[in-house]
Amino acid sequence: MNLVQTCNFSGPQYLIISENVPPLVYYSHLPIVIMSLLIGFYVFFKNKEKLANQIILITTLAFSAWVLLDSIFWASNRSDVIMFVWAIQVLIEPLVHASSLYLLYVLLYKRDLPFLSKILIFVLYLPLIIFVPTNYILSSFDVGSCLSQEAQYSYYSYVIEIIYTLWLVGIGIKRYLTENDKQTRKENIYLTIGMVILLIGFSWGAITGSFTEDWNLAQFGLFGMPIFMAFLGYSIVKFKLFNLKLIGSNVLVLSLWILVGSLLAIQDIDVSHAVTAFTLIISIIFGLILIQSVRNEVAQREHNEILASDLTKANTRLLELDKQKSEFVSFATHQLRAPLTAMKGYSSLILEGEYGNVTDETRQAIGRIFDSSNTLTNIVNDYLNISRIDLGSMKYSFDMLDLKKLVENVIGELKPNIEKKELKITFSTQPSSPDTRFMVHIDQDKMKQVIANLIDNSVKYTPKGSIDVVLSKNTKERNILLSIKDTGVGIAPEVMPKLFSKFTRAESANKQNIYGTGLGLYIAKQIVIAHKGKLWAESLGDGKGSTFFLELDMEV
């Protein structure tokens, strides 16, 4: 190797490098830094709020700063620059170890490092911060005479690096032993191994150089980062770490490129063979892993395509069956209406005496027939409306009407039921002027059904008390609001979110009226939606009454 000067002494060996034939370090530094920063920033900007993403950025920044300072260290021939760079590197090396320890804990445990552990890391690191500005780490260095004077605490950084590394290994082992999921255990193994290789390789430079005085061999420690990136890339691909599958594949390939490219800088045939063998082993291992991963991905994709095709067919069939069901329900309920109407009509005529006098017992029996047929008619009508809604065949005939008159008519029709239960009902408008009109564009029969359902619900589920119906208009918002407030059984909080769904009834409602279908409010909601309005309910809970609100656009 063509070197201008080689400084040999009992301490570290410094090379003043020729510009013509740069050593291995100049071929490896730049790509390693680029790769480290690439994945560090990419992971960070993918999710800035995630703690693991923040730590991996700090780790890659610290490592890259150390590598760049190492380039200056090797290229400089000024003692003051070497002393300054040395001091900064002494601070950065343990920082990389500490951040790697922190990162592994967060990745394995999915939570922040305990506060006491952070304090311990800082306490171990604190002496370096104190001693580096003094002459206790490296007292002097003279390039001209190749003389260096290392101080008594110069090896302290190696000690805490070893402590951090052993601590990291302990975290990985403990997590492996306590984790039950096999897939997660595999992920933890790869992350721990990759992190250990990074730290051992990173510490290799300083420790090997200090004890063997061979700083060329020490430079191979820089390849701890691409090896770690390879493990990290595999974890990203295999376990979807950071949700960065594409960048993980790129990292794996780039790591192999760096290892292969470094061979161009090695002139020693033995060292070249060693690096080649190592690169081949890494390529085989991760190549096989990637091939298997791709095979699994292709197999999974083909399986998903088959499932998607089967699911499409099943959905199509289900839609057909659902349509057939709705058509059958519509047909069946339509056919039931005629005999039910006849039953109601004739039983009503008998009760009214049109067919002569009947005994009290007969009248009571006919009354039960009339009530049952009336209940069954309501159920049939509900199912008929449901089938029409499902089939999209519900017909609407919109006209301009005064909602006030419609509400008054509904209350008048329900008056007998209200008086029978001895309930008090009030109806008021805002503004209260009798000349005020509440014009809306609605289907009269459908909206009458909605209002009747809401008021009838209040009657059915209010054992005693009152019902207050208020109709108001908001000229500014251009809408009309109908509110129906009762003192009945109320609505439980857990029932409220599904109140307007099919077949939903509160337990308290079942106790008051066992003949309800749980379809009335769903039908009412769908009719209101067809009118581009809103329908909702409010209640303080069971036994505290409820209020239903109907909002429609106001027409001038």
C-alpha positions in Angstrom: 0.0 0.0 0.0 1.4 3.4 -1.0 1.4 5.4 2.2 3.1 8.8 2.6 3.7 8.1 6.3 2.8 5.5 8.9 3.0 6.4 12.5 3.9 3.5 14.7 4.0 3.8 18.5 2.7 2.2 21.6 -0.6 4.0 21.5 -2.9 4.4 18.5 -1.5 4.3 14.9 -2.3 7.2 12.7 -2.0 7.1 8.9 -1.3 10.1 6.8 -3.0 8.9 3.6 -1.8 9.5 0.1 -4.4 10.9 -2.3 -3.4 8.5 -5.1 -4.3 5.2 -3.4 -6.9 5.8 -0.7 -7.5 2.9 1.7 -10.6 0.9 2.5 -12.1 3.6 4.6 -12.6 6.0 1.7 -14.5 3.4 -0.3 -16.8 2.5 2.6 -17.5 5.7 4.5 -19.7 7.6 1.9 -22.1 4.7 0.9 -22.4 3.7 4.5 -23.4 7.2 5.6 -25.8 7.6 2.6 -27.5 4.3 3.4 -27.7 5.0 7.1 -29.2 8.5 6.6 -31.6 7.3 3.9 -33.3 4.7 6.1 -33.1 6.9 9.2 -34.9 9.9 7.6 -37.3 7.7 5.6 -38.4 5.9 8.8 -38.7 9.2 10.7 -40.8 11.0 8.1 -43.0 8.0 7.7 -44.3 8.6 11.2 -42.7 11.4 13.1 -44.8 10.8 16.3 -43.6 7.2 16.8 -40.9 6.9 19.4 -39.0 4.1 17.7 -38.9 6.1 14.4 -37.4 9.1 16.3 -34.7 6.9 18.0 -33.6 5.2 14.8 -33.1 8.6 13.3 -30.9 9.6 16.2 -29.0 6.4 16.0 -28.3 6.8 12.3 -27.4 10.5 12.7 -24.9 9.6 15.5 -23.3 6.8 13.5 -23.1 8.9 10.4 -21.5 11.8 12.3 -18.9 9.4 13.8 -18.1 8.0 10.3 -17.7 11.5 8.8 -15.5 12.5 11.7 -13.4 9.4 11.2 -12.8 10.5 7.6 -11.5 13.8 8.8 -9.5 12.0 11.5 -7.7 9.9 8.9 -7.2 12.7 6.4 -5.9 15.4 8.7 -2.2 16.1 9.4 -2.9 18.7 12.1 -2.6 17.7 15.8 -5.3 20.2 17.0 -7.8 18.8 14.4 -7.1 15.2 15.3 -7.4 16.0 19.1 -10.8 17.7 18.5 -12.2 15.0 16.3 -10.9 12.3 18.7 -12.7 14.0 21.6 -16.0 14.2 19.6 -15.7 10.6 18.6 -15.2 9.5 22.1 -18.5 11.2 23.0 -20.4 9.8 20.0 -19.3 6.1 20.2 -21.2 5.4 23.5 -24.1 7.5 22.3 -24.6 5.1 19.4 -24.6 2.2 21.9 -27.0 3.9 24.2 -29.4 4.9 21.4 -29.3 1.3 20.0 -30.1 -0.1 23.5 -33.0 2.4 23.7 -34.2 1.5 20.2 -34.2 -2.3 20.8 -36.2 -1.9 24.1 -38.8 0.2 22.4 -39.1 -2.2 19.4 -39.3 -5.3 21.6 -41.6 -4.0 24.4 -43.6 -1.5 22.3 -43.2 1.1 25.1 -40.8 3.7 26.4 -37.7 2.8 28.3 -38.2 3.0 32.1 -37.1 6.3 33.7 -34.6 4.6 36.1 -33.0 2.9 33.1 -32.6 6.3 31.4 -31.0 7.7 34.5 -28.5 4.8 34.6 -27.6 5.3 31.0 -26.9 9.0 31.7 -25.0 8.3 34.8 -22.7 5.9 32.9 -22.3 8.5 30.2 -21.7 11.5 32.4 -18.0 11.0 33.2 -17.2 11.2 29.5 -18.9 14.6 29.2 -16.9 15.7 32.2 -13.5 14.3 31.2 -13.4 14.8 27.4 -12.7 18.6 27.6 -9.8 17.8 29.9 -6.5 16.0 29.4 -7.8 12.9 31.1 -8.7 11.1 27.8 -6.0 12.1 25.4 -3.4 14.5 26.6 -1.4 15.2 23.4 -0.6 14.1 19.9 2.2 15.3 17.6 1.9 14.4 13.9 5.5 15.2 13.0 7.0 12.9 15.6 4.0 10.5 15.6 3.9 10.7 19.4 0.6 10.3 21.4 0.0 10.5 25.1 -3.2 8.7 26.2 -4.5 9.5 29.6 -5.7 7.3 32.5 -9.4 7.5 31.5 -8.9 6.9 27.8 -10.5 3.4 28.0 -13.6 4.3 30.0 -15.6 4.8 26.8 -14.8 1.1 25.9 -16.0 0.0 29.3 -19.5 1.6 29.0 -19.8 0.5 25.4 -19.4 -3.1 26.6 -21.9 -2.5 29.4 -24.4 -1.0 27.0 -23.9 -4.0 24.7 -24.3 -6.6 27.4 -27.4 -4.7 28.7 -28.8 -4.8 25.1 -28.2 -8.6 24.9 -29.9 -9.0 28.3 -33.0 -7.1 27.0 -33.2 -9.3 23.9 -32.8 -12.6 25.8 -35.4 -11.6 28.5 -37.9 -10.6 25.9 -37.3 -13.8 23.9 -38.0 -15.9 27.0 -41.2 -14.0 28.0 -42.7 -13.8 24.5 -45.2 -16.5 23.6 -45.9 -15.7 20.0 -43.5 -17.5 17.7 -43.6 -14.9 15.0 -42.8 -12.1 17.4 -40.0 -14.2 18.9 -38.4 -14.6 15.5 -38.7 -10.8 14.9 -37.1 -10.2 18.3 -34.2 -12.6 17.5 -33.4 -10.8 14.2 -33.5 -7.4 15.7 -31.3 -8.3 18.6 -28.7 -10.1 16.5 -28.6 -7.2 14.0 -28.2 -4.7 16.8 -25.4 -6.7 18.5 -23.5 -7.1 15.3 -23.8 -3.3 14.8 -22.4 -2.5 18.2 -19.7 -5.1 18.2 -18.6 -4.1 14.7 -18.8 -0.4 15.7 -16.6 -0.9 18.8 -14.2 -3.1 16.8 -12.4 0.0 15.4 -11.4 1.7 18.6 -10.8 -1.4 20.7 -8.9 -3.4 18.1 -6.8 -0.4 17.1 -5.9 0.4 20.7 -4.8 -3.1 21.6 -3.4 -4.4 18.3 -2.2 -1.2 16.7 -3.6 -2.4 13.4 -6.0 0.4 12.4 -6.4 -1.0 8.8 -8.1 -4.1 10.3 -10.1 -1.9 12.6 -11.8 -0.2 9.7 -13.7 -3.4 9.0 -15.8 -2.6 12.1 -17.6 0.0 10.0 -19.4 -2.8 8.2 -21.4 -3.4 11.3 -23.9 -0.8 10.1 -24.6 -2.3 6.6 -25.0 -5.7 8.3 -27.4 -4.2 10.9 -29.2 -2.5 8.0 -29.5 -5.9 6.3 -31.1 -7.4 9.4 -33.3 -4.3 9.8 -34.3 -4.5 6.2 -35.2 -8.2 6.5 -37.3 -7.4 9.6 -39.1 -4.7 7.6 -39.8 -7.1 4.8 -40.6 -10.2 6.9 -42.3 -8.7 9.9 -43.6 -5.4 8.4 -41.5 -3.4 10.9 -42.3 0.4 10.5 -44.7 -0.6 7.6 -41.9 0.1 5.1 -41.7 -3.0 3.0 -40.3 -1.4 -0.1 -37.5 0.5 1.6 -36.7 -2.7 3.5 -36.0 -4.5 0.3 -33.9 -1.6 -0.9 -31.8 -1.7 2.3 -31.1 -5.4 1.9 -29.9 -4.9 -1.6 -27.9 -1.8 -0.8 -26.2 -3.5 2.1 -25.0 -6.3 -0.2 -23.8 -3.7 -2.8 -21.6 -2.0 -0.1 -20.1 -5.3 1.0 -19.3 -6.3 -2.7 -18.1 -2.8 -3.6 -15.6 -2.8 -0.7 -13.7 -5.6 -2.3 -12.4 -3.1 -4.9 -10.5 -1.3 -2.2 -8.7 -4.3 -0.7 -5.3 -5.1 -2.1 -4.3 -7.8 0.4 -5.4 -11.1 -1.1 -6.1 -12.8 2.2 -8.2 -10.0 3.5 -10.0 -9.9 0.1 -10.8 -13.6 0.4 -12.1 -13.2 3.9 -14.4 -10.3 2.9 -15.5 -12.3 -0.2 -16.4 -15.3 1.9 -18.3 -13.2 4.5 -20.2 -11.4 1.7 -21.0 -14.7 0.1 -22.4 -16.1 3.3 -24.5 -12.9 3.9 -25.8 -13.0 0.3 -26.7 -16.7 0.6 -28.5 -16.3 3.9 -30.5 -13.2 3.0 -31.0 -14.3 -0.6 -32.7 -17.5 0.5 -34.8 -15.5 3.0 -35.8 -13.0 0.3 -36.6 -15.8 -2.2 -38.8 -17.6 0.4 -40.4 -14.3 1.3 -41.2 -13.7 -2.4 -42.6 -17.2 -2.8 -44.8 -16.7 0.2 -45.9 -13.3 -1.1 -46.8 -14.8 -4.5 -48.6 -17.8 -2.9 -50.5 -15.5 -0.6 -51.5 -13.2 -3.5 -52.8 -16.1 -5.6 -54.7 -17.4 -2.5 -56.2 -13.9 -2.0 -57.2 -13.7 -5.7 -59.0 -17.0 -5.4 -60.7 -15.9 -2.2 -61.7 -12.6 -3.8 -63.2 -14.4 -6.8 -65.1 -16.8 -4.5 -66.2 -13.8 -2.3 -67.5 -11.9 -5.4 -69.5 -15.0 -6.4 -70.9 -15.4 -2.9 -71.8 -11.7 -2.7 -73.6 -11.9 -6.0 -75.5 -14.9 -4.8 -76.3 -13.3 -1.5 -77.6 -10.2 -3.3 -79.8 -12.4 -5.4 -81.1 -14.3 -2.4 -81.7 -11.0 -0.5 -83.6 -9.7 -3.5 -85.7 -12.9 -3.7 -86.3 -12.7 0.0 -87.5 -9.1 -0.2 -89.7 -10.0 -3.2 -91.2 -12.9 -1.3 -91.9 -10.8 1.8 -93.5 -8.1 -0.4 -95.7 -10.7 -2.2 -96.6 -12.5 1.0 -97.5 -9.4 3.0 -99.4 -8.0 0.1 -101.5 -11.2 -0.1 -102.1 -11.1 3.6 -103.6 -7.6 3.6 -106.8 -8.6 1.8 -108.0 -11.3 4.3 -106.9 -9.2 7.3 -108.9 -6.2 6.0 -111.9 -8.5 5.7 -111.4 -9.8 9.2 -111.2 -6.3 10.6 -114.2 -5.1 8.6 -116.5 -7.9 9.5 -115.5 -8.0 13.2 -116.0 -4.2 13.4 -119.5 -4.6 11.9 -120.4 -7.3 14.4 -119.2 -5.2 17.3 -121.3 -2.3 16.0 -124.4 -4.5 15.9 -124.9 -4.5 12.1 -125.6 -8.3 12.3 -127.9 -8.2 15.3 -127.4 -8.4 19.0 -124.6 -10.6 20.4 -123.9 -11.8 23.9 -121.3 -10.2 26.0 -119.1 -13.2 25.8 -119.3 -13.2 22.0 -118.7 -9.5 21.9 -115.5 -10.0 24.0 -114.3 -12.7 21.7 -115.0 -10.6 18.6 -113.2 -7.7 20.2 -110.1 -9.8 20.7 -110.3 -10.9 17.0 -110.6 -7.3 16.0 -107.6 -6.2 18.1 -105.4 -9.1 16.9 -106.2 -8.6 13.3 -105.4 -4.9 13.7 -102.1 -5.7 15.3 -101.3 -8.2 12.5 -102.3 -5.6 9.9 -99.7 -3.2 11.4 -97.1 -5.9 11.4 -97.9 -6.8 7.7 -97.7 -3.1 6.8 -94.3 -2.8 8.5 -92.9 -5.8 6.6 -94.3 -4.6 3.4 -92.7 -1.2 3.8 -89.4 -2.9 4.7 -89.4 -5.0 1.6 -90.2 -1.9 -0.5 -87.3 0.0 1.1 -84.9 -2.9 0.5 -86.0 -3.3 -3.1 -85.9 0.5 -3.7 -89.5 0.4 -4.8 -91.0 2.7 -2.2 -93.0 5.4 -4.1 -93.3 9.0 -3.0 -95.6 11.7 -4.1 -94.4 15.1 -2.9 -96.7 18.1 -2.4 -96.5 21.4 -0.7 -98.3 21.1 2.7 -98.7 22.8 6.0 -97.0 20.5 8.6 -99.0 22.1 11.4 -102.3 20.8 10.0 -100.8 17.3 9.4 -99.7 17.1 13.1 -103.1 18.3 14.3 -104.8 15.6 12.2 -102.5 12.8 13.6 -103.2 14.0 17.2 -106.9 14.0 16.5 -106.9 10.5 15.2 -104.8 9.2 18.2 -106.9 11.1 20.7 -109.0 8.1 21.8 -105.9 6.0 22.6 -104.4 9.0 24.5 -107.6 9.5 26.5 -107.9 5.8 27.2 -104.5 5.9 29.0 -105.5 9.1 30.7 -102.4 10.9 29.4 -102.1 14.7 29.0 -101.0 15.8 25.5 -100.2 19.4 24.5 -99.5 20.8 21.0 -97.9 24.2 20.6 -96.1 26.1 17.8 -93.3 28.6 17.7 -94.1 31.3 16.7 -97.5 30.7 18.3 -99.6 32.9 15.9 -102.5 30.9 14.5 -101.8 32.4 11.1 -98.3 31.0 11.0 -97.8 28.3 8.4 -95.2 25.6 8.4 -94.9 24.8 4.7 -92.9 21.7 3.7 -92.5 19.7 0.5 -93.4 16.1 1.6 -95.4 13.0 0.8 -98.5 13.5 2.9 -99.2 9.8 3.6 -95.6 8.8 4.3 -94.9 11.8 6.6 -98.2 11.2 8.4 -97.1 7.6 9.0 -93.8 8.9 10.5 -95.5 11.4 12.8 -98.1 8.9 13.8 -95.5 6.4 14.6 -93.5 8.9 16.8 -96.6 10.1 18.8 -98.0 6.6 19.0 -94.7 5.4 20.4 -94.8 8.0 23.1 -98.4 7.0 24.0 -97.5 3.3 24.1 -94.4 3.7 26.2 -95.7 6.4 28.6 -97.6 4.6 31.5 -98.5 8.0 33.0 -97.7 11.6 32.7 -97.8 13.8 29.6 -96.7 14.2 26.0 -95.6 17.6 24.7 -95.6 18.2 20.9 -93.9 21.4 19.7 -93.6 22.6 16.1 -91.1 25.4 15.5 -89.5 27.1 12.5 -86.0 28.5 12.2 -86.1 31.2 9.5 -82.3 31.7 9.6 -81.5 28.0 9.2 -84.5 27.6 6.9 -85.8 24.4 8.6 -88.8 23.2 10.6 -88.4 21.2 13.8 -91.0 18.9 15.4 -90.2 17.6 18.9 -92.2 15.0 20.8 -91.3 14.8 24.5 -92.8 12.3 26.8 -92.4 11.2 30.5 -92.3 7.5 29.6 -89.8 4.6 30.1 -86.9 6.4 28.4 -84.1 5.0 26.4 -80.9 3.3 27.9 -77.6 4.7 26.6 -76.5 1.4 25.2 -79.7 1.2 23.1 -79.5 4.7 21.7 -76.9 4.1 19.0 -79.0 1.3 17.4 -82.4 2.7 18.1 -83.2 3.3 14.4 -82.0 -0.1 13.3 -84.1 -3.1 12.3 -85.7 -5.1 15.1 -84.2 -3.0 17.9 -86.3 -2.5 21.0 -85.3 -1.5 24.5 -86.0 -3.9 27.4 -88.2 -1.4 29.1 -90.2 -1.0 25.8 -90.8 -4.8 25.6 -92.3 -4.7 29.1 -94.7 -1.9 28.1 -95.7 -3.3 24.7 -95.1 -6.9 23.7 -96.6 -6.5 20.2 -94.0 -4.1 18.8 -91.9 -5.4 15.8 -88.9 -3.1 16.3 -89.4 -1.9 12.7 -91.4 1.3 13.1 -88.5 3.7 13.9 -86.3 2.1 11.1 -89.1 2.7 8.6 -89.6 6.2 9.9 -85.9 7.0 9.6 -85.8 5.7 6.0 -88.8 7.8 5.0 -87.3 10.9 6.6 -84.0 10.3 4.8 -85.9 10.1 1.5 -87.3 13.6 2.4 -83.7 14.8 3.0 -84.6 15.4 6.6 -83.2 14.3 10.0 -84.7 12.1 12.7 -83.1 11.5 16.1 -83.9 10.9 19.7 -82.6 12.1 23.1 -83.0 10.6 26.6 -81.5 10.8 30.0 -81.9 7.1 30.5 -84.3 4.4 31.6 -87.4 5.9 33.4 -86.5 9.5 32.5 -88.6 9.9 29.4 -87.4 10.6 25.8 -87.7 13.2 23.1 -87.9 12.6 19.4 -86.9 15.2 16.9 -88.0 15.5 13.2 -86.3 18.2 11.1 -87.3 19.1 7.6 -86.4 21.8 5.2 -88.7 24.8 5.2 -90.4 25.8 2.0 -91.4 29.5 1.4 
